[in-house]
């Protein structure tokens, strides 16, 4: 499960103070080229658990406080950045790991690696905390109708029951340190509000009403250690700020007021300070401030991206530093020769090839998690920036390749936009709705785009947005559609396959012209976590997790027959003629993911790359005799910083 983070418009200023202390030294605990993911210190700070690339997916490791004596627990998961939760005594870990399903909730003994299955179902779930009663584990899971709800499971009996009895509203919740109170974020109609309830589900009272609240790292409780306050993030001012609420009287106060995003706050053990991430100065860094208010103090100042910040002690922070500069390469499928298409000075991210395969639209990654939207010839050369300095994503070319539709927060919230790359004035905002939108594709005639939006629904529906004005059309009325794949072949109407949540399982449905859904896969086929349609709409690549593995299936749309399977494959792009499929291979032990090609007629596969870097976002180039790929070396190191000096400066 990924982090629940919504972005807002970022304005650029230099954050400084007249008496700013010297930055504390940040000590790397991981080797320089390591990839140690989501470091999670034990309650007493004597140990740290983290994920590390394994033969297939990611393995769970435990080490001492300085990352020495690192040892594998034997637990693996196919999914990156899954929460790790420690028991209060540091003897056990709760994680989502491979078992009967790749999404089972298990408990791991730190001393000997013994595994205790807790919840074995195909529904997605993630641990949140060990309950203060010493027996239960709190976890969040997808349930019937695609709802997100919070439960507890007994370690002794494996009985599952709701964290907040009788609560039917989709929510994400935490138990207070004494177990007497539950704090939860309720999700309704695209809005998120915070509530408190007694442990038995009674005495529910609303903390916030604006609807723009969110938590940070779900493996870190928002409760202060004495349970008297909770910390959270709110976008009520148009960007993210850190807020604190008093549990006893329900009052709230704003802790940070900068015009950039401040997010993922966490308490120090003594409750006197709050650490958080901020993109002040066009880069993501760690900051800290007194919980009573005052000036925030910078802890790090690096173009590398910090993440997973948390307190190890009252004066020590743990966090990770991530670095993943990317470049585009062209690779011949004949002799394997390669040509770099982008310079060393450019850090490029996701790209999409135009339909005529002549141009690339792509993201240029900037410090602070921002990016520019750019276009350049598929053979390399001069690039044109068409949208600057925001969070752009979901790029889609129009059928005639004249326009690009994409999602961006450049207008203040995450909305749908369209731009004409060859016309500097051809930039338009198509939506301005509460919640977030995801651009999915174009209508066959290029007169409208399809988006996924939370508007008027719980977890998303498909909408059709005309480019030349007119009312948006709500295509589906499920309220449980997180994403979809759209093909617009020239000879037929558009083909839409949507992933919907049914009883907590992601299944695929075909969207009819009237917006109704015809089942394409069922819950019995397992969760669908990847979906890629061929250009003609006649084939679809589906990715589903199973027991200890992830399988890519190539399915004919007409009769739903599986014609090929690839273990641990992740689809990238079909060839223009639909005869081949580029896919990503998993990382081997200590290695990085590579690329392969599936020949659809014969079912044979060929490995294309074998490098120590990660290859992804690949597409066939014009003629089909070469491919274009993004290559990146991903590193993530565990860091520690003594913040006693900046805490003295932060004291009000």
Helices and strands as residue ranges (DSSP letters): E 26-28, E 36-41, E 47-53, E 58-64, E 71-77, E 85-86, E 92-97, E 104-109, E 115-119, E 125-130, E 136-142, G 144-146, E 148-154, E 160-162, E 171-175, E 181-188, E 191-198, E 205-206, E 213-214, E 229-234, E 241-246, E 252-254, E 262-267, E 273-278, E 285-290, E 297-298, E 305-313, E 316-323, E 326-332, E 338-340, E 348-353, E 359-365, G 367-369, E 371-377, E 383-390, E 392-397, E 404-408, E 415-419, E 427-429, E 437-442, E 448-453, E 461-466, E 473-474, E 481-487, E 495-502, E 505-511, E 517-519, G 523-525, E 530-533, E 539-545, E 550-556, E 562-567, E 570-574, E 580-584, E 595-599, E 605-607, E 614-620, G 622-624, E 626-632, E 635-642, H 644-650
